[in-house]
Amino acid sequence: MRAAGPFYDDLETRTPERRAREQFAALPAQIARAKATQGFGRILKDIDPTQVTDRAALAKLPVTRKSGLIAAQRESPPFAGLTATAPGDLGRIYMSPGPIFDPEGRRADFWRLARALHAAGFRRGDIVHNCFAYHLTPAGSMAEMGAHALGCAVVPGGVGNTESQVQAIAGIRPQGYTGTPSFLKIILDKAVEMQADVSSLKRALVSAEALPAPLRAELNGRGVATLQCYASADLGLIAYESPAQQGMIVDEGIILEILRPGTGDPVPEGEVGEVVVTTFNPDYPLIRFATGDLSAVLPGPSPCGRTNLRIKGWMGRADQTTKVRGLFVHPEQVADVLRRHPQVRKARLLVDRVDDKDEMTLRCETAAASGDPALATAIAESLLALCKLRGRVEFVAPGGLPNDGKVIEDLRKYD
């Protein structure tokens, strides 16, 4: 049980220097734990855990991509050898779409959602109506375990059965809701239709889908103060909103990086890139796990007093692989082209269709927008060598490309 004050614990308000010192003091043991598994034993075979004591050293470690889990788990079921706890010693095993199998250990608040619930105003003694799915996915358990860690009772509503959900809320009188924002609106609309009193609901923590500003305003206007969090079935809580509602605050149980899609390289602060997470979970010690999601770090701490990094939240998907003239082109290949030409600060591959033919143009940010013809020729040759496809090269001034995390943009239209 935690205090009823504004912060879940003192980890949320430690100085950034103390946070970095404490996290990186603990990281070598976590990397060693991961390296002792079959899967990470291969991935990290050349890594000395004792040397990974800051962000620069972490950035040199290999990235493990969520997009590769399906094939890896099929080859080495059920978890691709990445868990440090034997499957039979876990608490539950889930199946996400893919399928991807996800482990849940037996520790209290395994997914760490209590922190997000506390920030959203949930407190000991509350009753929480939980409408995240319980069937095969971990979402329902994530919210339930977090609520129990706070000392809350839980109504396991799950999804669907809207009339029954309304009846349960009207009869049990829960103070809080967890689930998707769209289903909360459906419940509130159904309550009006049924002339049922669900006014006990005062707060909500929502996730798993976008929370558009008009929908948030409507839910707030109907008496339910609504905040959101960002979590995944692999990592648990990644970031969460506070009442300040100025970005999402990174969870204290992870180290988060924003990388240029297709690479292991961190982007400058504020630039959109792929969310990559290292977790301190002892059962599932994921190291530099690439989520495939895009986001960006916001400058400075939250006005609420929490001092960890803030991110903009979910901004789309990083996997921009596309097919051109029958061949797949991956963000990793574009990154390899840039490595050959350090004069290029940033690039975007545009794929369009001209006269019924696929055409590629690599737009490159360089110090001189006019560029160097010899450099353009060299880049085009690298593009051909690495992608097996010809493309034009254009130069733009620094800042000339949008800050949206896109490395490949498909402009083709077929209608």
N, C-alpha and C positions, 0 to 999 in steps of 0.2 A: 504494500500500500504506500502511496506517495502523499506528500503534503497537498493541501488544498490551495496553495498559493498559485501565482501566475506561471511558475516554471515547474516542470516535471521533476527536475533535479538540478544540481549545480553544474552539471556538465554543459548545460545549455548556455551558461553565462561565463564560462571560463574564457580567458583571453585566447585569441587565435594562436599565440606563441605556445601557451600551455597545452592547448589541444594538439597542436602538431607534435610537440615534444612527447606527450603521453601516447598518442596514437602510433608514432613511429618507434617508440620504445617497445610497444607491444607487437608491432608488425613482424619482426623477424621470426618470432615464435609461431605466428599464424602462417607465415610462408613455409616454415619447416613442417608444420602440421599438414599443409596442403601437399608439400613435396613428398610426404610419406604415403600419399594415396597412389594408386596405380595410375590414374589419369594424369594428375599433376606431376607425378614422378617423371613422366615423359616430357611434359610441357616445360617443366622447370629444371630439367636435369643438369643444366649448366649454370644454375643460379646458386650463389652462396647467400642464404637467408641473412646471415649476420651483416652483410654489406648493404642491405636495403633499409636505410635509416632516414631517408628524406624523399621528397617528391621527385627530385631529379633521378635518384636511383630507382624508384618505383617505375618511372617512365621508361626505363630500359627493359623492363620485363615483358615477356610475350603477352599478347592479348588473346583471351579465350572468348569466342563469339557465340552468343545465344543461337545465332542462325546455324551453327554447326552441331548443336546438341542432338537434333533428331537423328542424324546419321551416326554420331558418336555413341548415343545410347542404344541404337539398334545393333551396333557392332559389339558393345560391351554393356549389356543390360544389367540393372535398370538405369544406372546413373552415370554411365561412361567412366566408372572408376574414379569419380570426382568427390565422393563423399568420404569423410573420415570416420563415419559411424556405419557399422554393418546394417544392411536393410532391415533385418529382423529386430534390430535394437532401436529402430525409430519409433515414433509415436504413430504417424500416419504417412501414407504415400499417396500422392495425387497424380492426376493426369490432366495436363493442359493441352489445348489444341496443338496438333502437330503429328503424332502426339509427343509431348515432352513430359517426362516423369519428374515430379518434384518431391523432395523429402521434407518431412516435418519432424524435428526432434522432440524430446520430452520435456525440455525446459519451459518454465513459465514464460509467457509472452514471447514465444519463439520468434515471431515475426516483427516484434518491437513496435506494434501499433499503439501501445498505451501512450506513448509520447505524443502522437498525433491526436489521439482522442482527448488527452489532457489539454492540448493547445486549443482544441475546438470547444472546450468548456465542460467536458464530461468529468464527473467527480464521483467519489465513493458514495454509494447509496443510490445512485441513479439506476433507472431501468432503461435498457437499451433495446430498441426493436431493430433487430439485425436482418436486413433484406439482401445481404450478399449471398451468393449461391453456396450451398453446402455440398452439392453433388459432384464428386470427383475433383472439383477445383478447391484451392485453399482459401478463397476469399472469405467465405463464411467463418472459417476457423481463425483467420487473421484477426478479424474484428472481434470475435468472441474472446479469444485469448487476451487481447489487449484490454477489453472491457473488464474481464475477470481480474487482470493485474491491477486495475484501478479500484477494484472493489465494487463493480457494478453487476447487477443481475442482467441476464440476456434473454430476450424472447427470440427463439430461432425461427424467424419468419421465412427466410429463404426468398425465392423469387416466385412470381405468379400468385394465383389465388387472391386477387385483389380484394374481393368482398370479405374474405376471411381475415386478411390483413387489417382491414378497417375495423372489423368487429373486435379483433384482438387489441388494437390500439385503444378503441373506445372503452373496452372493459378493463384492461390492465393498467392503462394510463402511464405509459412510458414517457420519460422526459426527452429521450434522444433517439435518433434514427441513424443507422449506418446502411449504406447501399449506394446504388447509382442515383444521380440527381433526377434523371427522367422518371424512375420508378417512384421516387418520393412525390413528384408532381402528380403522377397517376393516382397514388393513394389519396392525396389531398383532394383531387377532383372527384374521385369515387366517394369520398366521405361527404362532400357537398351533395352529390346525387342521392346518397343514402340518408341524408340528414343525420349523420353521425358526428358526435363530438370527438375530434382528435386534437383538441387544443392543448392537450398535455405536452405535445411535441414542441420543444423549445429550441432544440439544437440538432444539427446533423453534421456528420463527417461523411463526405461522399468521395467516390473514386471510380475507376474503371472506365470512365468516359469523360468527354469534355463537359465543362461547366460554363456555358456561355453567360456573359454578363446579364442579359435579359432574364434568363432562367434563374440565376442567383437572386436577382432583384425581386422576382416574383415569389420565390420561396421565402426570402427574408420578409417580404411584405405580408406574407401569410403567417408570420409569427415564428418561422423556423430559421434561426441564424445558421447559415450554411457555410462551412469551410470544406476544403478538399485536401486530399493527400495523393501522393504518387508512390505506388508500391508495385512489386512484381512477385510472381510465384517462385522465382529463383532467389530473390534477394530480400524479400520482405519490404519494410518501409525504406524508401529512398529519400523522400522529402515531404514536407507538410506545410500547410499554411498556418499562420498565427492570426490573431484578430487584427493585426496591422494590415493584412491582405496585400503585402507588397512583395510578391514573389514567394517561392517555396523555400523553406529552410532545410538544409541537408541534415539527415538523421545523424545522431552522435555515434551510431554503431557501424559506420562505414567510412571509407575514404572515397570521395567522388572526384573524377577527372572528366574534363570535356576534351575529346580528341578530334582531330580532323578525320572525317569519315574515311575508312579504308586504311588507316594508319594506326600507329601507336603513339603518335605525336600530339602532345597537348597544344591547344589553340590559345592565343592571347585572351586575356579576360574580356568578356563581352562578345566574343565571336561565337557564332552558333557552331556546334559540333556534336559528336556522339557521346552520350552518357556512358561512362565506363566506371564500374564500381568494384572496389575491393572490400570484402566483408570480414568481420571478426567472428562470424558464426563458426563455432567449433565443429559442428556436424557437417556443414557444407561450406568449406573454406574457399570460396570463390575469389580468385586473384585476378584483378584487371579483367573483369567480366563485362563484355560489350553488350549492352542491352538492345542496340539497334534503334534507340530513341534519340531524338535531337533535343538539345536545350542549350542554354547559355548561362554563364555566371553573371549575376548582377553585382554592381560595385557596392562596397560597404556593408555594414551589418543591418539587420532589421530594426526598425524603430521600436519594436516590442521589447528589445533588450537581449534577445538571443543573438549570439555572436558567430554562429557557424556560417559557412558559405550560403548564399541564396542563389537559386536558379529560377529561370523564368517559368519552369514547368514544362510539360510536354509540348514540343513544337513540331512533331512529325517524325517520320522514320528516316533513318540514316542509310538503309539499304536501297541504293538507287540503281542497282544493276539493270541494264537494259540490253536489248538485242538489236544489233545494227548489221544489216546485210547478212543475216543468218548467224552472226557471231555475238556472244555475250561480251559486254564491256562492263567492267567492275570498277568501283571507286578506287580499289587498291591499285589498279593499273594506271589510273590517272596520277595517283600519288607517286608511283614508280617513275613516271615521266618527269615529275617535278624534282625528284631526288637527283636526276641526271643534270638538272639545270637550276642551280641555286639562285640564279638571277631572278627567277620567277617566285614571287611571294605567295601567290594564290592563283588558282585556275578553276575554270568551269568548262566542262565539255557539253556543248550544245548539240543535240541531235535533232535534225529536221528532215523533212521530205520535200525535195525539189524535183519537179518534172518526174514524179513517180520513182525517185531514187533517194535512198538514205544518204544524208550528208552530215559530216561531223565538223564542228568548228571548236577549237580549243582557245578560249579566251584567257589570256594570261595577264595578271597584274605585275608590272615591272616599274622600275624607277622612272623610265621614260615611256610615256604612253605611245609614242611613235614606234618604239621598239628598234630592234636591230635586225635587218634582213638576214644576216648570217645566223643569228640566234633563232629566228623564226624557222629557217630551214633545218637547223639542228633539232629543234623541238618537234617539227613535223616528222623528221626521220625517227626520232625516239618513239613518237606516237605509233608510227607504222611498225616499228620493231617490237613494241611491247603489246600492242592491241591487234596487230595483224590487219589493220585497217588504215586507209589514208584519210587525213583530215587537214583542214586549213588551220592556220594559227593567226590569231588577232591579239593585239596588245591593247591594254587599257591602263590608265593611271591607277596608282594605289587608291583603294576605296571605290574603284569603279565597278566592282562586282558586289551584288547584294549580300548582306550578312544574314543568310538563312540556312547555312549548313549544306547547301546543295553543291555536289561535285559534278554530278551528271544531271542535265535537264533535258527531258524529252519533250520537244515542241511539236512532234508529229500529230497530225489530225487525219482521220480516215473517213470522216463523214462528208 
